[in-house]
């Protein structure tokens, strides 16, 4: 929900989906899944790719320092920080989903499960 175009997507999906609120929510869900994949793709794959590219730039910088390589590293580091923020948001959303599935009860069990995932 941090993407600037997402609110517009929700509004459009809600308005074009016929039926009651349940049907409209299902339409928003389907559009959100497609939007997520189109915009963000596979966060974990992108993270690995960026890590590899950053390592390669570091190897090249060990041999020769150029302004182009320095700028590339800056851009890759910025992209990497964005991917890390997206990954953090994904884990937050997944933990919230599990919390809702548990009905907000069994807090200790939920907390232990989240701690196990994050460690």
Backbone as XML, in Angstrom:
<?xml version="1.0"?>
<chain id="A" units="angstrom">
  <residue number="1" name="UNK">
    <atom name="N" x="0.804" y="-1.183" z="0.000"/>
    <atom name="CA" x="0.000" y="0.000" z="0.000"/>
    <atom name="C" x="0.854" y="1.256" z="0.000"/>
  </residue>
  <residue number="2" name="UNK">
    <atom name="N" x="2.141" y="1.103" z="-0.133"/>
    <atom name="CA" x="3.020" y="2.260" z="-0.149"/>
    <atom name="C" x="3.243" y="2.805" z="-1.559"/>
  </residue>
  <residue number="3" name="UNK">
    <atom name="N" x="2.785" y="2.093" z="-2.578"/>
    <atom name="CA" x="2.973" y="2.539" z="-3.952"/>
    <atom name="C" x="1.956" y="3.639" z="-4.280"/>
  </residue>
  <residue number="4" name="UNK">
    <atom name="N" x="2.395" y="4.719" z="-4.934"/>
    <atom name="CA" x="1.493" y="5.845" z="-5.192"/>
    <atom name="C" x="0.293" y="5.506" z="-6.081"/>
  </residue>
  <residue number="5" name="UNK">
    <atom name="N" x="0.379" y="4.488" z="-6.916"/>
    <atom name="CA" x="-0.728" y="4.129" z="-7.804"/>
    <atom name="C" x="-1.704" y="3.133" z="-7.194"/>
  </residue>
  <residue number="6" name="UNK">
    <atom name="N" x="-1.399" y="2.629" z="-6.009"/>
    <atom name="CA" x="-2.227" y="1.564" z="-5.442"/>
    <atom name="C" x="-3.621" y="2.043" z="-5.048"/>
  </residue>
  <residue number="7" name="UNK">
    <atom name="N" x="-3.734" y="3.226" z="-4.487"/>
    <atom name="CA" x="-5.054" y="3.732" z="-4.083"/>
    <atom name="C" x="-5.972" y="3.846" z="-5.302"/>
  </residue>
  <residue number="8" name="UNK">
    <atom name="N" x="-5.423" y="4.289" z="-6.421"/>
    <atom name="CA" x="-6.204" y="4.386" z="-7.652"/>
    <atom name="C" x="-6.645" y="2.999" z="-8.119"/>
  </residue>
  <residue number="9" name="UNK">
    <atom name="N" x="-5.773" y="2.014" z="-8.023"/>
    <atom name="CA" x="-6.104" y="0.653" z="-8.413"/>
    <atom name="C" x="-7.261" y="0.128" z="-7.571"/>
  </residue>
  <residue number="10" name="UNK">
    <atom name="N" x="-7.220" y="0.352" z="-6.268"/>
    <atom name="CA" x="-8.283" y="-0.118" z="-5.377"/>
    <atom name="C" x="-9.604" y="0.532" z="-5.758"/>
  </residue>
  <residue number="11" name="UNK">
    <atom name="N" x="-9.565" y="1.832" z="-5.982"/>
    <atom name="CA" x="-10.782" y="2.561" z="-6.352"/>
    <atom name="C" x="-11.369" y="2.028" z="-7.655"/>
  </residue>
  <residue number="12" name="UNK">
    <atom name="N" x="-10.521" y="1.850" z="-8.661"/>
    <atom name="CA" x="-10.991" y="1.347" z="-9.952"/>
    <atom name="C" x="-11.535" y="-0.071" z="-9.833"/>
  </residue>
  <residue number="13" name="UNK">
    <atom name="N" x="-10.808" y="-0.936" z="-9.120"/>
    <atom name="CA" x="-11.254" y="-2.322" z="-8.969"/>
    <atom name="C" x="-12.599" y="-2.379" z="-8.239"/>
  </residue>
  <residue number="14" name="UNK">
    <atom name="N" x="-12.758" y="-1.549" z="-7.239"/>
    <atom name="CA" x="-14.008" y="-1.512" z="-6.484"/>
    <atom name="C" x="-15.162" y="-1.074" z="-7.387"/>
  </residue>
  <residue number="15" name="UNK">
    <atom name="N" x="-14.913" y="-0.044" z="-8.187"/>
    <atom name="CA" x="-15.983" y="0.521" z="-9.013"/>
    <atom name="C" x="-16.377" y="-0.365" z="-10.190"/>
  </residue>
  <residue number="16" name="UNK">
    <atom name="N" x="-15.443" y="-1.133" z="-10.754"/>
    <atom name="CA" x="-15.770" y="-1.945" z="-11.929"/>
    <atom name="C" x="-16.274" y="-3.340" z="-11.571"/>
  </residue>
  <residue number="17" name="UNK">
    <atom name="N" x="-16.086" y="-3.761" z="-10.326"/>
    <atom name="CA" x="-16.519" y="-5.098" z="-9.931"/>
    <atom name="C" x="-17.997" y="-5.057" z="-9.552"/>
  </residue>
  <residue number="18" name="UNK">
    <atom name="N" x="-18.820" y="-5.853" z="-10.250"/>
    <atom name="CA" x="-20.245" y="-5.864" z="-9.908"/>
    <atom name="C" x="-20.505" y="-6.689" z="-8.650"/>
  </residue>
  <residue number="19" name="UNK">
    <atom name="N" x="-21.633" y="-6.448" z="-8.033"/>
    <atom name="CA" x="-22.048" y="-7.261" z="-6.895"/>
    <atom name="C" x="-21.939" y="-6.526" z="-5.581"/>
  </residue>
  <residue number="20" name="UNK">
    <atom name="N" x="-22.046" y="-7.316" z="-4.505"/>
    <atom name="CA" x="-22.015" y="-6.761" z="-3.148"/>
    <atom name="C" x="-20.574" y="-6.509" z="-2.702"/>
  </residue>
  <residue number="21" name="UNK">
    <atom name="N" x="-20.437" y="-6.098" z="-1.452"/>
    <atom name="CA" x="-19.116" y="-5.754" z="-0.915"/>
    <atom name="C" x="-18.155" y="-6.936" z="-0.961"/>
  </residue>
  <residue number="22" name="UNK">
    <atom name="N" x="-18.656" y="-8.139" z="-0.721"/>
    <atom name="CA" x="-17.795" y="-9.332" z="-0.744"/>
    <atom name="C" x="-17.219" y="-9.526" z="-2.149"/>
  </residue>
  <residue number="23" name="UNK">
    <atom name="N" x="-18.070" y="-9.402" z="-3.167"/>
    <atom name="CA" x="-17.600" y="-9.539" z="-4.558"/>
    <atom name="C" x="-16.589" y="-8.444" z="-4.893"/>
  </residue>
  <residue number="24" name="UNK">
    <atom name="N" x="-16.876" y="-7.230" z="-4.445"/>
    <atom name="CA" x="-15.979" y="-6.109" z="-4.724"/>
    <atom name="C" x="-14.619" y="-6.321" z="-4.047"/>
  </residue>
  <residue number="25" name="UNK">
    <atom name="N" x="-14.644" y="-6.814" z="-2.819"/>
    <atom name="CA" x="-13.379" y="-7.095" z="-2.127"/>
    <atom name="C" x="-12.587" y="-8.180" z="-2.849"/>
  </residue>
  <residue number="26" name="UNK">
    <atom name="N" x="-13.273" y="-9.173" z="-3.366"/>
    <atom name="CA" x="-12.593" y="-10.222" z="-4.130"/>
    <atom name="C" x="-11.960" y="-9.630" z="-5.392"/>
  </residue>
  <residue number="27" name="UNK">
    <atom name="N" x="-12.677" y="-8.699" z="-6.045"/>
    <atom name="CA" x="-12.124" y="-8.018" z="-7.214"/>
    <atom name="C" x="-10.890" y="-7.206" z="-6.870"/>
  </residue>
  <residue number="28" name="UNK">
    <atom name="N" x="-10.942" y="-6.504" z="-5.740"/>
    <atom name="CA" x="-9.785" y="-5.729" z="-5.279"/>
    <atom name="C" x="-8.617" y="-6.668" z="-4.976"/>
  </residue>
  <residue number="29" name="UNK">
    <atom name="N" x="-8.919" y="-7.798" z="-4.366"/>
    <atom name="CA" x="-7.870" y="-8.777" z="-4.038"/>
    <atom name="C" x="-7.175" y="-9.273" z="-5.302"/>
  </residue>
  <residue number="30" name="UNK">
    <atom name="N" x="-7.977" y="-9.653" z="-6.321"/>
    <atom name="CA" x="-7.399" y="-10.161" z="-7.563"/>
    <atom name="C" x="-6.542" y="-9.103" z="-8.257"/>
  </residue>
  <residue number="31" name="UNK">
    <atom name="N" x="-7.051" y="-7.875" z="-8.335"/>
    <atom name="CA" x="-6.289" y="-6.794" z="-8.963"/>
    <atom name="C" x="-5.023" y="-6.481" z="-8.170"/>
  </residue>
  <residue number="32" name="UNK">
    <atom name="N" x="-5.115" y="-6.572" z="-6.844"/>
    <atom name="CA" x="-3.953" y="-6.293" z="-5.995"/>
    <atom name="C" x="-2.850" y="-7.319" z="-6.206"/>
  </residue>
  <residue number="33" name="UNK">
    <atom name="N" x="-3.240" y="-8.576" z="-6.345"/>
    <atom name="CA" x="-2.251" y="-9.637" z="-6.571"/>
    <atom name="C" x="-1.530" y="-9.402" z="-7.896"/>
  </residue>
  <residue number="34" name="UNK">
    <atom name="N" x="-2.296" y="-9.069" z="-8.948"/>
    <atom name="CA" x="-1.674" y="-8.800" z="-10.255"/>
    <atom name="C" x="-0.791" y="-7.558" z="-10.187"/>
  </residue>
  <residue number="35" name="UNK">
    <atom name="N" x="-1.261" y="-6.514" z="-9.513"/>
    <atom name="CA" x="-0.491" y="-5.276" z="-9.364"/>
    <atom name="C" x="0.815" y="-5.558" z="-8.629"/>
  </residue>
  <residue number="36" name="UNK">
    <atom name="N" x="0.728" y="-6.310" z="-7.556"/>
    <atom name="CA" x="1.908" y="-6.632" z="-6.763"/>
    <atom name="C" x="2.948" y="-7.342" z="-7.612"/>
  </residue>
  <residue number="37" name="UNK">
    <atom name="N" x="2.522" y="-8.311" z="-8.391"/>
    <atom name="CA" x="3.469" y="-9.059" z="-9.211"/>
    <atom name="C" x="4.054" y="-8.179" z="-10.309"/>
  </residue>
  <residue number="38" name="UNK">
    <atom name="N" x="3.188" y="-7.366" z="-10.958"/>
    <atom name="CA" x="3.658" y="-6.507" z="-12.048"/>
    <atom name="C" x="4.625" y="-5.432" z="-11.555"/>
  </residue>
  <residue number="39" name="UNK">
    <atom name="N" x="4.346" y="-4.867" z="-10.399"/>
    <atom name="CA" x="5.143" y="-3.745" z="-9.900"/>
    <atom name="C" x="6.367" y="-4.214" z="-9.127"/>
  </residue>
  <residue number="40" name="UNK">
    <atom name="N" x="6.181" y="-5.163" z="-8.234"/>
    <atom name="CA" x="7.263" y="-5.560" z="-7.340"/>
    <atom name="C" x="7.949" y="-6.851" z="-7.761"/>
  </residue>
  <residue number="41" name="UNK">
    <atom name="N" x="7.250" y="-7.724" z="-8.459"/>
    <atom name="CA" x="7.842" y="-8.990" z="-8.868"/>
    <atom name="C" x="8.203" y="-9.848" z="-7.670"/>
  </residue>
  <residue number="42" name="UNK">
    <atom name="N" x="9.222" y="-10.642" z="-7.823"/>
    <atom name="CA" x="9.683" y="-11.506" z="-6.748"/>
    <atom name="C" x="10.764" y="-10.753" z="-5.960"/>
  </residue>
  <residue number="43" name="UNK">
    <atom name="N" x="10.394" y="-10.299" z="-4.771"/>
    <atom name="CA" x="11.292" y="-9.487" z="-3.942"/>
    <atom name="C" x="12.584" y="-10.244" z="-3.626"/>
  </residue>
  <residue number="44" name="UNK">
    <atom name="N" x="12.458" y="-11.513" z="-3.300"/>
    <atom name="CA" x="13.631" y="-12.297" z="-2.895"/>
    <atom name="C" x="14.600" y="-12.498" z="-4.068"/>
  </residue>
  <residue number="45" name="UNK">
    <atom name="N" x="14.040" y="-12.714" z="-5.266"/>
    <atom name="CA" x="14.888" y="-12.858" z="-6.450"/>
    <atom name="C" x="15.597" y="-11.532" z="-6.750"/>
  </residue>
  <residue number="46" name="UNK">
    <atom name="N" x="14.858" y="-10.426" z="-6.685"/>
    <atom name="CA" x="15.472" y="-9.119" z="-6.938"/>
    <atom name="C" x="16.553" y="-8.818" z="-5.910"/>
  </residue>
  <residue number="47" name="UNK">
    <atom name="N" x="16.329" y="-9.201" z="-4.666"/>
    <atom name="CA" x="17.336" y="-8.972" z="-3.620"/>
    <atom name="C" x="18.627" y="-9.719" z="-3.955"/>
  </residue>
  <residue number="48" name="UNK">
    <atom name="N" x="18.507" y="-10.986" z="-4.328"/>
    <atom name="CA" x="19.699" y="-11.782" z="-4.689"/>
    <atom name="C" x="20.412" y="-11.193" z="-5.903"/>
  </residue>
  <residue number="49" name="UNK">
    <atom name="N" x="19.628" y="-10.756" z="-6.902"/>
    <atom name="CA" x="20.238" y="-10.170" z="-8.094"/>
    <atom name="C" x="20.993" y="-8.890" z="-7.752"/>
  </residue>
  <residue number="50" name="UNK">
    <atom name="N" x="20.384" y="-8.048" z="-6.933"/>
    <atom name="CA" x="21.055" y="-6.805" z="-6.541"/>
    <atom name="C" x="22.315" y="-7.090" z="-5.739"/>
  </residue>
  <residue number="51" name="UNK">
    <atom name="N" x="22.257" y="-8.065" z="-4.842"/>
    <atom name="CA" x="23.454" y="-8.419" z="-4.063"/>
    <atom name="C" x="24.582" y="-8.854" z="-4.987"/>
  </residue>
  <residue number="52" name="UNK">
    <atom name="N" x="24.251" y="-9.646" z="-6.003"/>
    <atom name="CA" x="25.266" y="-10.084" z="-6.959"/>
    <atom name="C" x="25.847" y="-8.924" z="-7.755"/>
  </residue>
  <residue number="53" name="UNK">
    <atom name="N" x="24.983" y="-8.031" z="-8.178"/>
    <atom name="CA" x="25.464" y="-6.871" z="-8.948"/>
    <atom name="C" x="26.330" y="-5.959" z="-8.087"/>
  </residue>
  <residue number="54" name="UNK">
    <atom name="N" x="25.943" y="-5.765" z="-6.835"/>
    <atom name="CA" x="26.733" y="-4.922" z="-5.927"/>
    <atom name="C" x="28.109" y="-5.546" z="-5.691"/>
  </residue>
  <residue number="55" name="UNK">
    <atom name="N" x="28.154" y="-6.867" z="-5.498"/>
    <atom name="CA" x="29.445" y="-7.537" z="-5.316"/>
    <atom name="C" x="30.332" y="-7.369" z="-6.544"/>
  </residue>
  <residue number="56" name="UNK">
    <atom name="N" x="29.732" y="-7.489" z="-7.723"/>
    <atom name="CA" x="30.504" y="-7.333" z="-8.959"/>
    <atom name="C" x="31.040" y="-5.905" z="-9.093"/>
  </residue>
  <residue number="57" name="UNK">
    <atom name="N" x="30.227" y="-4.926" z="-8.751"/>
    <atom name="CA" x="30.685" y="-3.531" z="-8.802"/>
    <atom name="C" x="31.823" y="-3.327" z="-7.815"/>
  </residue>
  <residue number="58" name="UNK">
    <atom name="N" x="31.725" y="-3.926" z="-6.625"/>
    <atom name="CA" x="32.799" y="-3.808" z="-5.633"/>
    <atom name="C" x="34.097" y="-4.430" z="-6.159"/>
  </residue>
  <residue number="59" name="UNK">
    <atom name="N" x="33.973" y="-5.580" z="-6.857"/>
    <atom name="CA" x="35.172" y="-6.204" z="-7.440"/>
    <atom name="C" x="35.815" y="-5.275" z="-8.472"/>
  </residue>
  <residue number="60" name="UNK">
    <atom name="N" x="34.963" y="-4.671" z="-9.294"/>
    <atom name="CA" x="35.483" y="-3.756" z="-10.314"/>
    <atom name="C" x="36.102" y="-2.521" z="-9.671"/>
  </residue>
  <residue number="61" name="UNK">
    <atom name="N" x="35.474" y="-2.029" z="-8.602"/>
    <atom name="CA" x="36.022" y="-0.853" z="-7.913"/>
    <atom name="C" x="37.362" y="-1.166" z="-7.243"/>
  </residue>
  <residue number="62" name="UNK">
    <atom name="N" x="37.578" y="-2.437" z="-6.872"/>
    <atom name="CA" x="38.876" y="-2.824" z="-6.313"/>
    <atom name="C" x="39.990" y="-2.686" z="-7.352"/>
  </residue>
  <residue number="63" name="UNK">
    <atom name="N" x="39.626" y="-2.825" z="-8.635"/>
    <atom name="CA" x="40.620" y="-2.737" z="-9.704"/>
    <atom name="C" x="40.792" y="-1.315" z="-10.220"/>
  </residue>
  <residue number="64" name="UNK">
    <atom name="N" x="39.658" y="-0.625" z="-10.396"/>
    <atom name="CA" x="39.713" y="0.728" z="-10.944"/>
    <atom name="C" x="38.506" y="1.516" z="-10.428"/>
  </residue>
  <residue number="65" name="UNK">
    <atom name="N" x="38.757" y="2.761" z="-10.080"/>
    <atom name="CA" x="37.684" y="3.608" z="-9.569"/>
    <atom name="C" x="37.304" y="4.606" z="-10.663"/>
  </residue>
  <residue number="66" name="UNK">
    <atom name="N" x="36.041" y="4.530" z="-11.056"/>
    <atom name="CA" x="35.528" y="5.482" z="-12.036"/>
    <atom name="C" x="34.251" y="6.097" z="-11.495"/>
  </residue>
  <residue number="67" name="UNK">
    <atom name="N" x="33.929" y="7.272" z="-11.993"/>
    <atom name="CA" x="32.706" y="7.938" z="-11.539"/>
    <atom name="C" x="31.471" y="7.141" z="-11.949"/>
  </residue>
  <residue number="68" name="UNK">
    <atom name="N" x="31.542" y="6.456" z="-13.085"/>
    <atom name="CA" x="30.409" y="5.632" z="-13.519"/>
    <atom name="C" x="30.164" y="4.471" z="-12.558"/>
  </residue>
  <residue number="69" name="UNK">
    <atom name="N" x="31.239" y="3.804" z="-12.133"/>
    <atom name="CA" x="31.101" y="2.700" z="-11.181"/>
    <atom name="C" x="30.588" y="3.193" z="-9.827"/>
  </residue>
  <residue number="70" name="UNK">
    <atom name="N" x="31.079" y="4.322" z="-9.396"/>
    <atom name="CA" x="30.625" y="4.882" z="-8.121"/>
    <atom name="C" x="29.140" y="5.215" z="-8.196"/>
  </residue>
  <residue number="71" name="UNK">
    <atom name="N" x="28.716" y="5.828" z="-9.291"/>
    <atom name="CA" x="27.303" y="6.169" z="-9.457"/>
    <atom name="C" x="26.449" y="4.903" z="-9.549"/>
  </residue>
  <residue number="72" name="UNK">
    <atom name="N" x="26.943" y="3.881" z="-10.242"/>
    <atom name="CA" x="26.225" y="2.617" z="-10.336"/>
    <atom name="C" x="26.050" y="1.996" z="-8.951"/>
  </residue>
  <residue number="73" name="UNK">
    <atom name="N" x="27.123" y="2.024" z="-8.149"/>
    <atom name="CA" x="27.011" y="1.467" z="-6.803"/>
    <atom name="C" x="25.987" y="2.232" z="-5.974"/>
  </residue>
  <residue number="74" name="UNK">
    <atom name="N" x="25.988" y="3.540" z="-6.078"/>
    <atom name="CA" x="25.011" y="4.362" z="-5.342"/>
    <atom name="C" x="23.585" y="3.971" z="-5.752"/>
  </residue>
  <residue number="75" name="UNK">
    <atom name="N" x="23.363" y="3.844" z="-7.068"/>
    <atom name="CA" x="22.034" y="3.478" z="-7.560"/>
    <atom name="C" x="21.628" y="2.078" z="-7.109"/>
  </residue>
  <residue number="76" name="UNK">
    <atom name="N" x="22.573" y="1.135" z="-7.174"/>
    <atom name="CA" x="22.272" y="-0.233" z="-6.744"/>
    <atom name="C" x="21.986" y="-0.291" z="-5.249"/>
  </residue>
  <residue number="77" name="UNK">
    <atom name="N" x="22.750" y="0.464" z="-4.454"/>
    <atom name="CA" x="22.511" y="0.489" z="-3.001"/>
    <atom name="C" x="21.130" y="1.072" z="-2.699"/>
  </residue>
  <residue number="78" name="UNK">
    <atom name="N" x="20.722" y="2.082" z="-3.446"/>
    <atom name="CA" x="19.399" y="2.677" z="-3.253"/>
    <atom name="C" x="18.311" y="1.656" z="-3.610"/>
  </residue>
  <residue number="79" name="UNK">
    <atom name="N" x="18.484" y="0.972" z="-4.726"/>
    <atom name="CA" x="17.531" y="-0.075" z="-5.113"/>
    <atom name="C" x="17.479" y="-1.172" z="-4.059"/>
  </residue>
  <residue number="80" name="UNK">
    <atom name="N" x="18.641" y="-1.529" z="-3.524"/>
    <atom name="CA" x="18.721" y="-2.577" z="-2.501"/>
    <atom name="C" x="17.971" y="-2.165" z="-1.235"/>
  </residue>
  <residue number="81" name="UNK">
    <atom name="N" x="18.109" y="-0.916" z="-0.829"/>
    <atom name="CA" x="17.382" y="-0.431" z="0.349"/>
    <atom name="C" x="15.880" y="-0.485" z="0.122"/>
  </residue>
  <residue number="82" name="UNK">
    <atom name="N" x="15.441" y="-0.162" z="-1.092"/>
    <atom name="CA" x="14.017" y="-0.239" z="-1.412"/>
    <atom name="C" x="13.513" y="-1.676" z="-1.340"/>
  </residue>
  <residue number="83" name="UNK">
    <atom name="N" x="14.293" y="-2.609" z="-1.857"/>
    <atom name="CA" x="13.912" y="-4.020" z="-1.810"/>
    <atom name="C" x="13.855" y="-4.501" z="-0.357"/>
  </residue>
  <residue number="84" name="UNK">
    <atom name="N" x="14.805" y="-4.072" z="0.467"/>
    <atom name="CA" x="14.768" y="-4.455" z="1.880"/>
    <atom name="C" x="13.526" y="-3.905" z="2.575"/>
  </residue>
  <residue number="85" name="UNK">
    <atom name="N" x="13.137" y="-2.689" z="2.240"/>
    <atom name="CA" x="11.916" y="-2.117" z="2.815"/>
    <atom name="C" x="10.691" y="-2.897" z="2.344"/>
  </residue>
  <residue number="86" name="UNK">
    <atom name="N" x="10.680" y="-3.315" z="1.084"/>
    <atom name="CA" x="9.573" y="-4.108" z="0.565"/>
    <atom name="C" x="9.516" y="-5.475" z="1.249"/>
  </residue>
  <residue number="87" name="UNK">
    <atom name="N" x="10.684" y="-6.057" z="1.478"/>
    <atom name="CA" x="10.744" y="-7.353" z="2.156"/>
    <atom name="C" x="10.222" y="-7.219" z="3.591"/>
  </residue>
  <residue number="88" name="UNK">
    <atom name="N" x="10.611" y="-6.153" z="4.265"/>
    <atom name="CA" x="10.134" y="-5.914" z="5.621"/>
    <atom name="C" x="8.610" y="-5.760" z="5.637"/>
  </residue>
  <residue number="89" name="UNK">
    <atom name="N" x="8.074" y="-5.029" z="4.674"/>
    <atom name="CA" x="6.632" y="-4.846" z="4.582"/>
    <atom name="C" x="5.934" y="-6.172" z="4.315"/>
  </residue>
  <residue number="90" name="UNK">
    <atom name="N" x="6.522" y="-6.986" z="3.461"/>
    <atom name="CA" x="5.952" y="-8.296" z="3.159"/>
    <atom name="C" x="5.864" y="-9.149" z="4.416"/>
  </residue>
  <residue number="91" name="UNK">
    <atom name="N" x="6.937" y="-9.196" z="5.213"/>
    <atom name="CA" x="6.923" y="-9.983" z="6.439"/>
    <atom name="C" x="5.940" y="-9.417" z="7.447"/>
  </residue>
  <residue number="92" name="UNK">
    <atom name="N" x="5.820" y="-8.101" z="7.497"/>
    <atom name="CA" x="4.836" y="-7.485" z="8.382"/>
    <atom name="C" x="3.430" y="-7.909" z="7.974"/>
  </residue>
  <residue number="93" name="UNK">
    <atom name="N" x="3.145" y="-7.865" z="6.666"/>
    <atom name="CA" x="1.822" y="-8.244" z="6.189"/>
    <atom name="C" x="1.543" y="-9.717" z="6.446"/>
  </residue>
  <residue number="94" name="UNK">
    <atom name="N" x="2.545" y="-10.558" z="6.232"/>
    <atom name="CA" x="2.353" y="-11.986" z="6.488"/>
    <atom name="C" x="2.094" y="-12.250" z="7.974"/>
  </residue>
  <residue number="95" name="UNK">
    <atom name="N" x="2.819" y="-11.564" z="8.834"/>
    <atom name="CA" x="2.609" y="-11.775" z="10.267"/>
    <atom name="C" x="1.239" y="-11.266" z="10.685"/>
  </residue>
  <residue number="96" name="UNK">
    <atom name="N" x="0.796" y="-10.160" z="10.090"/>
    <atom name="CA" x="-0.545" y="-9.627" z="10.382"/>
    <atom name="C" x="-1.617" y="-10.602" z="9.915"/>
  </residue>
  <residue number="97" name="UNK">
    <atom name="N" x="-1.408" y="-11.195" z="8.756"/>
    <atom name="CA" x="-2.354" y="-12.190" z="8.235"/>
    <atom name="C" x="-2.462" y="-13.375" z="9.190"/>
  </residue>
  <residue number="98" name="UNK">
    <atom name="N" x="-1.325" y="-13.850" z="9.683"/>
    <atom name="CA" x="-1.344" y="-14.962" z="10.638"/>
    <atom name="C" x="-2.055" y="-14.556" z="11.932"/>
  </residue>
  <residue number="99" name="UNK">
    <atom name="N" x="-1.837" y="-13.332" z="12.348"/>
    <atom name="CA" x="-2.491" y="-12.831" z="13.556"/>
    <atom name="C" x="-4.008" y="-12.877" z="13.381"/>
  </residue>
  <residue number="100" name="UNK">
    <atom name="N" x="-4.467" y="-12.446" z="12.221"/>
    <atom name="CA" x="-5.913" y="-12.439" z="11.948"/>
    <atom name="C" x="-6.441" y="-13.861" z="11.883"/>
  </residue>
  <residue number="101" name="UNK">
    <atom name="N" x="-5.689" y="-14.773" z="11.253"/>
    <atom name="CA" x="-6.115" y="-16.176" z="11.182"/>
    <atom name="C" x="-6.275" y="-16.768" z="12.570"/>
  </residue>
  <residue number="102" name="UNK">
    <atom name="N" x="-5.385" y="-16.377" z="13.475"/>
    <atom name="CA" x="-5.481" y="-16.885" z="14.842"/>
    <atom name="C" x="-6.571" y="-16.173" z="15.627"/>
  </residue>
  <residue number="103" name="UNK">
    <atom name="N" x="-7.202" y="-15.187" z="15.022"/>
    <atom name="CA" x="-8.293" y="-14.489" z="15.676"/>
    <atom name="C" x="-7.823" y="-13.503" z="16.726"/>
  </residue>
  <residue number="104" name="UNK">
    <atom name="N" x="-6.570" y="-13.110" z="16.674"/>
    <atom name="CA" x="-6.059" y="-12.165" z="17.653"/>
    <atom name="C" x="-5.835" y="-12.800" z="19.021"/>
  </residue>
  <residue number="105" name="UNK">
    <atom name="N" x="-6.061" y="-14.090" z="19.113"/>
    <atom name="CA" x="-5.851" y="-14.778" z="20.379"/>
    <atom name="C" x="-4.530" y="-15.527" z="20.321"/>
  </residue>
  <residue number="106" name="UNK">
    <atom name="N" x="-4.228" y="-16.171" z="21.393"/>
    <atom name="CA" x="-2.996" y="-16.963" z="21.462"/>
    <atom name="C" x="-1.783" y="-16.095" z="21.127"/>
  </residue>
  <residue number="107" name="UNK">
    <atom name="N" x="-1.723" y="-14.938" z="21.746"/>
    <atom name="CA" x="-0.673" y="-13.965" z="21.439"/>
    <atom name="C" x="0.723" y="-14.549" z="21.619"/>
  </residue>
  <residue number="108" name="UNK">
    <atom name="N" x="0.931" y="-15.277" z="22.690"/>
    <atom name="CA" x="2.261" y="-15.826" z="22.938"/>
    <atom name="C" x="2.676" y="-16.788" z="21.831"/>
  </residue>
  <residue number="109" name="UNK">
    <atom name="N" x="1.765" y="-17.661" z="21.394"/>
    <atom name="CA" x="2.082" y="-18.597" z="20.321"/>
    <atom name="C" x="2.408" y="-17.845" z="19.037"/>
  </residue>
  <residue number="110" name="UNK">
    <atom name="N" x="1.637" y="-16.806" z="18.762"/>
    <atom name="CA" x="1.870" y="-15.992" z="17.577"/>
    <atom name="C" x="3.234" y="-15.310" z="17.659"/>
  </residue>
  <residue number="111" name="UNK">
    <atom name="N" x="3.529" y="-14.718" z="18.800"/>
    <atom name="CA" x="4.790" y="-14.008" z="18.979"/>
    <atom name="C" x="5.972" y="-14.958" z="18.807"/>
  </residue>
  <residue number="112" name="UNK">
    <atom name="N" x="5.884" y="-16.137" z="19.365"/>
    <atom name="CA" x="6.961" y="-17.115" z="19.225"/>
    <atom name="C" x="7.140" y="-17.542" z="17.769"/>
  </residue>
  <residue number="113" name="UNK">
    <atom name="N" x="6.022" y="-17.670" z="17.047"/>
    <atom name="CA" x="6.101" y="-18.048" z="15.641"/>
    <atom name="C" x="6.800" y="-16.944" z="14.848"/>
  </residue>
  <residue number="114" name="UNK">
    <atom name="N" x="6.453" y="-15.679" z="15.081"/>
    <atom name="CA" x="7.061" y="-14.564" z="14.362"/>
    <atom name="C" x="8.534" y="-14.478" z="14.678"/>
  </residue>
  <residue number="115" name="UNK">
    <atom name="N" x="8.900" y="-14.624" z="15.925"/>
    <atom name="CA" x="10.307" y="-14.568" z="16.318"/>
    <atom name="C" x="11.085" y="-15.685" z="15.625"/>
  </residue>
  <residue number="116" name="UNK">
    <atom name="N" x="10.470" y="-16.865" z="15.519"/>
    <atom name="CA" x="11.116" y="-17.985" z="14.834"/>
    <atom name="C" x="11.352" y="-17.697" z="13.377"/>
  </residue>
  <residue number="117" name="UNK">
    <atom name="N" x="10.418" y="-16.988" z="12.716"/>
    <atom name="CA" x="10.553" y="-16.649" z="11.298"/>
    <atom name="C" x="11.642" y="-15.620" z="11.100"/>
  </residue>
  <residue number="118" name="UNK">
    <atom name="N" x="11.744" y="-14.655" z="11.999"/>
    <atom name="CA" x="12.681" y="-13.549" z="11.831"/>
    <atom name="C" x="14.110" y="-13.907" z="12.216"/>
  </residue>
  <residue number="119" name="UNK">
    <atom name="N" x="14.300" y="-14.974" z="12.956"/>
    <atom name="CA" x="15.666" y="-15.317" z="13.375"/>
    <atom name="C" x="16.297" y="-16.290" z="12.430"/>
  </residue>
</chain>
